[in-house]
Amino acid sequence: MNKLFICRATVAANQRYNENKPVIVNQEDGETKFKAHRVKINGPCEIIYDKESPIETTEPGNVRCWIETDSEIIKVR
């Protein structure tokens, strides 16, 4: 199962330090597969918000809203 989310810490750092690091994180089985500026999901997906049970990630901060899919995810940029 792939999980996609936005790393809020990277968004904030990009604003603060005038950077342009990718903020979209593609994670599978708790491991980061890639980071991107833009992705395409080739099939069905589900957007989940769970305030009480954030997903575990190696990125800073708790992730409470994410996309889950078994479909192929393509890094566009």
Summary of the structure (lengths in Angstrom):
residues: 77
radius of gyration: 12.3
end to end distance: 21.6
largest distance: 35.9
contacts: 187
relative contact order: 0.33
helix: 13%
strand: 45%
